[in-house]
Amino acid sequence: MATTAGTTIEWYDFFIYANVAALLLGKLFFSGLGEWKELVSIACGHALTRV
């Protein structure tokens, strides 16, 4: 039961981070790039957290 709760919280945390990153952080950290490159850069950064 505790494992399920911990895993759920962890996946929820990653879900929130991915949404915030896609909507907000791309504009803050990669504003010089185009919109497509911002999204790809954030997606690559998020993928690195999974490794």
NORSULCOR-V741734 format. One record per pair of residues at least 4 apart in sequence whose C-alpha atoms are under 6 Angstrom apart, sorted by the first residue. I is the first residue (numbers start at 1). J is the second residue. Records with the same first field share a line. If there is no record, write none. Layout:
BEGIN
I: J ; J
END
This chain:
BEGIN
17: 21
20: 24
21: 25
26: 30 ; 38
27: 31
30: 38
33: 37
37: 41
END
